[in-house]
C-alpha cells in the first residue's frame, strides 16, 4: 500500500511524542508530501524508525496473538507500508506451531486474488520466522459491527460476494481456510474487503494434518460441525463458517452462543440455526436463505461449492428470487395485521337544541288538548 496523509500524520505524532523528530522535521516531511517528493517523506520515516525487526523498520505494533505479533513496518526496497507478522520465539521452538506458520506463508504466496491479503516475503531472520503482507488500512468486520451494529443490506451482499470469491480462489488451489470469521475479513478505507489469516488452512487432503490430538482449530462461534469434532473438512466447511459470519454481520450476534466453547460447539452439531429474519426483520429473504443454506448440518445439504453460492448471491444482488431448498421448513414471516379501526365517535347532541325541541313538542301537545276541549 502507498503512503497516505493519515499514515504520515500518525507516524509523525508518535515520533514527536517520543522525541524522535523535531517539529521542523515534521513540517519538512509534510511539505515534501504535498509537493509529491515521496523520497524525502520515506527518508524521514526511515529515520524515525529506530527499531528494525527481521530487517524491516517498525513504526508500531498493531496486533498481538497467542502465536504471533503484528507490526506496521516499512518495506525499504519498495517504499511501502507492510504488515510484519513475526512468530513468537516460544512458538518457534514448537515444531507444530513452526510448521503451521511456515505453511501459512507458503500457502498465501500461492494465492493471488483482489480479496486476499498478498504476501510480499517470508522467511527466517535473526532467529525469528516472519511473513510480510500488504498493509490494509482499515478495520476488521467484527470491530465494525461491534461499533456500528449490523451491516446494511447492500454491504452484507457485497461482503458475501467478495469473501466467497476469495474462498473460490483458495478452493480452486485445494486450500481450505478453516477459520473464516468476521475478525479475519478486513475492510479497507476504499471499501474493498480482504480475507486474511490462513494460519490454520490446509490442503484438501485427508492425510494432511498438523494438529495435536484433541486440539480445536477454528473459532467456536463460526466453526462447522464436522471440523469441531475433528472430522474431514472440505470447501463446504468454509461455506458453513461463512454462513455463520454472514449471520453475525446481519444480526449483530453469532448463530449460537453459550457459556463455554463446548456448549457452543454442541449447538452447531445438534441445533438448527435460528432464522436470521427473526433477529433482523428487514433482512432480504433471499439473503436469509443463502445464510441458512450454508448453515445446514450435513455438508451434502449445503452449497456444493463457492461457485454455486456466488450464483445465488448474484441473484440476491439484482433482486431476483432465489430458489434454495432447505432440509427444514423456513419460518414464514407473520402476516401483517391490519390495525383495527376504532368506531367513529358519535357527536354529542346539542343540549340547547334538545331543550328547545322538547319544549316545542310539549307546547304542541298542550295546544292540541286545549283545542280538543274547546271544540
C-alpha positions as CSV (number, residue, x, y, z in Angstrom):
1,X,0.0,0.0,0.0
2,X,1.3,3.5,-0.8
3,X,1.6,6.1,1.9
4,X,-1.4,8.3,2.8
5,X,-1.5,11.6,4.6
6,X,-3.2,9.8,7.5
7,X,-0.3,7.4,7.7
8,X,2.2,10.3,7.8
9,X,0.2,12.1,10.5
10,X,0.1,9.0,12.7
11,X,3.8,8.3,12.3
12,X,4.8,11.9,12.9
13,X,2.6,12.2,16.0
14,X,4.2,9.1,17.5
15,X,7.7,10.4,16.6
16,X,7.0,13.8,18.2
17,X,5.7,12.3,21.3
18,X,8.7,10.1,21.7
19,X,11.2,12.8,20.7
20,X,12.4,11.1,17.6
21,X,11.7,14.0,15.3
22,X,11.6,17.8,15.7
23,X,8.7,19.9,14.7
24,X,10.9,21.3,11.9
25,X,11.5,17.8,10.5
26,X,7.8,17.1,10.6
27,X,6.9,20.3,8.8
28,X,9.5,19.4,6.1
29,X,8.0,15.9,5.7
30,X,4.5,17.3,5.2
31,X,5.8,19.9,2.7
32,X,7.6,17.2,0.8
33,X,4.4,15.1,0.8
34,X,2.3,18.0,-0.6
35,X,5.0,18.5,-3.3
36,X,4.9,14.8,-4.2
37,X,8.6,14.4,-3.1
38,X,8.0,10.9,-1.8
39,X,11.6,10.0,-1.4
40,X,12.1,12.8,1.2
41,X,9.0,11.5,3.0
42,X,10.2,7.9,3.1
43,X,13.6,9.1,4.2
44,X,12.0,10.9,7.2
45,X,10.0,7.8,8.1
46,X,13.0,5.6,7.9
47,X,14.9,8.0,10.2
48,X,12.2,7.8,12.9
49,X,12.2,4.0,12.9
50,X,15.0,3.3,15.3
51,X,14.0,-0.3,15.7
52,X,14.1,-2.9,13.0
53,X,12.7,-6.4,13.2
54,X,13.7,-9.1,10.7
55,X,15.3,-6.3,8.6
56,X,12.2,-4.1,8.4
57,X,11.9,-0.7,10.1
58,X,9.0,-0.8,12.5
59,X,6.6,2.1,13.0
60,X,4.4,0.5,15.7
61,X,2.9,-2.8,17.0
62,X,-0.6,-3.2,15.8
63,X,-1.7,-6.6,16.9
64,X,-0.8,-9.5,19.2
65,X,-2.0,-13.1,19.3
66,X,-1.1,-16.2,21.2
67,X,1.4,-17.3,18.5
68,X,2.5,-14.1,16.7
69,X,2.9,-10.4,16.9
70,X,2.0,-8.0,14.0
71,X,3.8,-4.7,13.3
72,X,3.2,-1.8,11.0
73,X,6.5,-1.6,9.1
74,X,8.3,-0.2,6.1
75,X,9.5,-2.2,3.1
76,X,12.6,-0.2,2.2
77,X,13.0,-1.8,-1.2
78,X,9.6,-0.7,-2.4
79,X,8.9,2.2,-0.1
80,X,5.6,0.7,1.0
81,X,3.8,0.2,4.3
82,X,3.6,-3.5,5.2
83,X,2.2,-5.7,7.9
84,X,5.1,-7.7,9.5
85,X,3.9,-10.8,11.3
86,X,6.5,-12.5,13.5
87,X,6.2,-15.8,15.2
88,X,6.9,-15.6,18.9
89,X,10.2,-17.2,20.0
90,X,8.4,-19.6,22.3
91,X,6.3,-20.8,19.4
92,X,9.2,-21.1,17.2
93,X,10.5,-23.8,19.4
94,X,7.3,-25.8,19.0
95,X,7.5,-28.0,15.8
96,X,3.7,-27.8,15.3
97,X,3.5,-24.1,15.6
98,X,6.6,-23.5,13.5
99,X,5.3,-25.8,10.7
100,X,1.9,-24.1,10.8
101,X,3.4,-20.7,10.5
102,X,5.6,-21.7,7.6
103,X,2.7,-23.4,5.9
104,X,0.6,-20.2,6.1
105,X,3.4,-18.2,4.4
106,X,3.8,-20.8,1.6
107,X,0.0,-21.1,1.0
108,X,-0.6,-17.4,1.0
109,X,2.2,-17.0,-1.5
110,X,0.3,-19.2,-3.9
111,X,-2.8,-17.1,-3.7
112,X,-3.3,-14.1,-6.0
113,X,-6.7,-12.5,-5.7
114,X,-8.0,-9.0,-5.2
115,X,-9.8,-10.0,-2.0
116,X,-6.9,-11.9,-0.3
117,X,-4.1,-10.1,1.5
118,X,-1.0,-10.6,-0.6
119,X,2.3,-12.0,0.8
120,X,5.4,-10.0,-0.2
121,X,8.0,-12.1,1.6
122,X,8.6,-14.7,4.2
123,X,11.5,-16.5,5.8
124,X,13.7,-16.6,8.9
125,X,15.9,-13.8,10.1
126,X,17.5,-13.0,13.5
127,X,16.3,-16.4,14.7
128,X,12.6,-15.4,14.0
129,X,10.1,-16.7,11.4
130,X,8.3,-13.8,9.7
131,X,5.7,-13.1,7.0
132,X,5.5,-9.7,5.2
133,X,2.0,-8.9,3.9
134,X,0.4,-5.9,2.2
135,X,-0.8,-3.3,4.7
136,X,-4.6,-2.9,4.8
137,X,-5.5,0.5,6.2
138,X,-8.9,-0.1,7.8
139,X,-10.6,-2.4,10.3
140,X,-12.0,-5.9,10.6
141,X,-15.7,-6.6,10.3
142,X,-16.1,-7.8,13.8
143,X,-14.9,-4.4,15.1
144,X,-17.1,-2.6,12.7
145,X,-20.2,-4.4,13.8
146,X,-19.3,-4.0,17.5
147,X,-19.0,-0.2,16.9
148,X,-21.8,0.4,14.4
149,X,-24.2,-2.5,14.5
150,X,-25.3,-5.0,11.7
151,X,-24.3,-4.2,8.2
152,X,-26.7,-2.7,5.7
153,X,-28.3,-4.9,3.1
154,X,-26.0,-3.7,0.3
155,X,-22.9,-4.0,2.4
156,X,-23.9,-7.5,3.5
157,X,-24.4,-8.8,0.0
158,X,-21.2,-7.1,-1.1
159,X,-19.3,-8.8,1.8
160,X,-20.8,-12.1,0.9
161,X,-19.8,-11.8,-2.8
162,X,-16.2,-10.6,-2.2
163,X,-15.5,-13.2,0.6
164,X,-17.0,-16.0,-1.4
165,X,-14.8,-15.0,-4.4
166,X,-11.7,-15.2,-2.2
167,X,-12.7,-18.6,-1.0
168,X,-13.4,-19.8,-4.5
169,X,-9.8,-18.8,-5.4
170,X,-8.4,-20.7,-2.4
171,X,-10.6,-23.8,-3.0
172,X,-9.6,-23.9,-6.7
173,X,-6.0,-24.4,-5.4
174,X,-7.1,-27.0,-3.0
175,X,-6.8,-24.9,0.1
176,X,-9.3,-24.8,2.9
177,X,-9.2,-21.8,5.2
178,X,-10.8,-23.4,8.3
179,X,-11.1,-20.1,10.2
180,X,-13.5,-17.9,8.3
181,X,-14.9,-15.3,10.7
182,X,-15.5,-11.5,10.9
183,X,-12.2,-10.9,12.6
184,X,-10.4,-12.3,9.5
185,X,-12.2,-10.1,7.0
186,X,-10.6,-6.7,6.7
187,X,-12.4,-3.6,5.4
188,X,-10.1,-1.1,3.8
189,X,-10.9,2.6,3.6
190,X,-11.7,2.2,-0.1
191,X,-14.4,-0.3,0.9
192,X,-12.6,-3.2,-0.5
193,X,-12.6,-6.4,1.5
194,X,-9.7,-8.8,2.2
195,X,-9.7,-12.3,3.6
196,X,-6.7,-12.9,5.8
197,X,-5.1,-15.3,8.3
198,X,-4.7,-18.6,6.6
199,X,-2.7,-19.8,9.6
200,X,-4.9,-22.9,10.1
201,X,-5.6,-23.5,6.4
202,X,-4.5,-26.8,4.9
203,X,-4.6,-28.7,1.6
204,X,-7.8,-30.6,0.9
205,X,-6.3,-34.0,1.6
206,X,-7.2,-36.4,4.4
207,X,-3.6,-37.2,5.3
208,X,-2.6,-33.6,5.7
209,X,-2.5,-33.0,9.4
210,X,-0.6,-30.5,11.6
211,X,-2.6,-30.6,14.7
212,X,-2.4,-32.3,18.1
213,X,-5.0,-34.8,19.1
214,X,-7.9,-33.1,20.8
215,X,-6.9,-29.6,19.7
216,X,-9.7,-27.5,18.4
217,X,-8.7,-25.4,15.4
218,X,-11.1,-22.7,14.5
219,X,-13.4,-20.4,16.4
220,X,-16.3,-22.0,18.3
221,X,-18.9,-19.4,17.2
222,X,-18.1,-19.9,13.5
223,X,-16.8,-23.5,13.2
224,X,-18.5,-26.2,11.1
225,X,-19.9,-29.3,12.9
226,X,-17.5,-31.7,11.2
227,X,-14.5,-29.5,11.9
228,X,-15.5,-29.2,15.6
229,X,-15.3,-33.0,16.1
230,X,-12.0,-33.4,14.2
231,X,-13.7,-34.8,11.1
232,X,-12.7,-34.3,7.5
233,X,-13.3,-30.8,6.2
234,X,-13.6,-29.6,2.6
235,X,-14.8,-26.4,0.8
236,X,-18.3,-26.8,2.3
237,X,-16.8,-26.5,5.8
238,X,-15.6,-23.0,4.8
239,X,-19.0,-22.2,3.5
240,X,-20.6,-23.1,6.8
241,X,-18.2,-20.7,8.6
242,X,-19.0,-18.0,6.0
243,X,-22.7,-18.6,6.7
244,X,-22.1,-18.1,10.4
245,X,-20.1,-15.0,9.7
246,X,-22.9,-13.5,7.5
247,X,-25.4,-14.4,10.2
248,X,-23.3,-12.3,12.6
249,X,-22.9,-9.4,10.2
250,X,-26.7,-9.4,9.5
251,X,-27.9,-9.6,13.1
252,X,-25.0,-8.5,15.4
253,X,-24.7,-11.9,17.1
254,X,-23.4,-15.4,16.0
255,X,-26.0,-18.1,15.3
256,X,-25.1,-19.9,18.5
257,X,-23.9,-18.6,21.9
258,X,-23.1,-20.4,25.1
259,X,-21.3,-20.4,28.4
260,X,-18.3,-22.4,27.1
261,X,-16.8,-23.4,23.7
262,X,-18.0,-26.9,24.1
263,X,-21.6,-25.7,24.7
264,X,-21.4,-23.6,21.5
265,X,-19.9,-26.5,19.5
266,X,-22.7,-28.8,20.7
267,X,-25.3,-26.4,19.3
268,X,-23.5,-26.3,16.0
269,X,-23.8,-30.1,15.9
270,X,-27.4,-30.6,17.1
271,X,-29.5,-27.5,17.0
272,X,-30.9,-26.0,13.8
273,X,-29.7,-22.5,13.1
274,X,-32.2,-19.8,14.0
275,X,-33.8,-17.8,11.2
276,X,-31.8,-14.5,10.9
277,X,-35.0,-12.7,9.9
278,X,-36.3,-13.2,13.4
279,X,-33.4,-11.0,14.7
280,X,-33.4,-8.7,11.7
281,X,-36.9,-8.4,10.2
282,X,-35.6,-6.1,7.4
283,X,-33.2,-8.8,6.1
284,X,-33.8,-9.8,2.5
285,X,-35.5,-13.2,2.3
286,X,-33.1,-14.4,-0.4
287,X,-30.1,-13.4,1.7
288,X,-31.6,-15.3,4.7
289,X,-32.0,-18.4,2.5
290,X,-28.3,-18.2,1.4
291,X,-27.2,-18.0,5.1
292,X,-29.4,-20.9,6.2
293,X,-28.2,-23.0,3.2
294,X,-24.6,-22.5,4.4
295,X,-25.6,-23.5,8.0
296,X,-27.0,-26.9,7.1
297,X,-25.6,-29.5,9.5
298,X,-24.8,-32.1,6.8
299,X,-22.3,-30.8,4.2
300,X,-24.3,-32.6,1.5
301,X,-27.1,-30.2,2.2
302,X,-25.1,-27.0,1.8
303,X,-24.0,-25.3,-1.4
304,X,-21.9,-27.7,-3.4
305,X,-19.2,-25.1,-3.9
306,X,-18.3,-21.4,-3.6
307,X,-19.3,-21.0,-7.2
308,X,-22.8,-22.2,-6.5
309,X,-23.0,-19.8,-3.6
310,X,-21.8,-16.9,-5.9
311,X,-24.6,-17.7,-8.3
312,X,-27.2,-17.4,-5.5
313,X,-25.7,-14.2,-4.1
314,X,-25.7,-12.7,-7.6
315,X,-29.4,-13.2,-7.8
316,X,-29.9,-11.6,-4.4
317,X,-27.8,-8.6,-5.6
318,X,-30.0,-7.9,-8.6
319,X,-33.2,-8.6,-6.8
320,X,-34.2,-11.8,-8.4
321,X,-35.9,-14.7,-6.5
322,X,-33.6,-17.3,-5.1
323,X,-34.6,-21.0,-5.4
324,X,-33.0,-22.7,-2.5
325,X,-34.2,-25.9,-0.8
326,X,-33.6,-26.4,2.9
327,X,-33.9,-29.6,5.0
328,X,-36.3,-27.8,7.3
329,X,-39.2,-25.5,6.6
330,X,-38.3,-21.9,6.5
331,X,-40.4,-19.9,9.0
332,X,-42.6,-17.6,7.0
333,X,-42.9,-14.0,8.3
334,X,-46.1,-13.5,10.1
335,X,-48.7,-11.7,8.0
336,X,-49.0,-8.1,8.9
337,X,-52.2,-7.4,10.8
338,X,-54.3,-4.5,9.7
339,X,-54.9,-2.2,12.6
340,X,-58.4,-2.3,13.8
341,X,-60.4,0.8,13.0
342,X,-61.8,2.5,16.0
343,X,-65.5,3.2,15.7
344,X,-66.2,6.7,14.9
345,X,-67.2,8.7,17.9
346,X,-70.8,9.8,17.9
347,X,-71.2,13.5,18.0
348,X,-72.7,14.7,21.2
349,X,-76.1,16.3,20.7
350,X,-76.5,20.0,21.3
351,X,-78.2,20.3,24.7
352,X,-79.8,23.6,23.8
353,X,-81.3,22.2,20.7
354,X,-82.7,19.2,22.6
355,X,-84.2,21.5,25.2
356,X,-86.0,23.6,22.5
357,X,-87.3,20.6,20.7
358,X,-88.6,19.1,23.9
359,X,-90.3,22.4,24.9
360,X,-91.8,22.8,21.4
361,X,-93.1,19.3,21.5
362,X,-94.8,19.9,24.9
363,X,-96.3,23.2,23.6
364,X,-97.8,21.4,20.6
365,X,-99.3,18.7,22.9
366,X,-100.9,21.4,25.2
367,X,-102.3,23.3,22.2
368,X,-103.9,20.1,20.9
369,X,-105.5,19.4,24.3
370,X,-106.9,22.9,24.5
371,X,-108.4,22.7,21.0
372,X,-110.0,19.4,21.8
373,X,-111.7,20.8,24.9
374,X,-112.8,24.0,23.1
375,X,-114.4,22.1,20.3
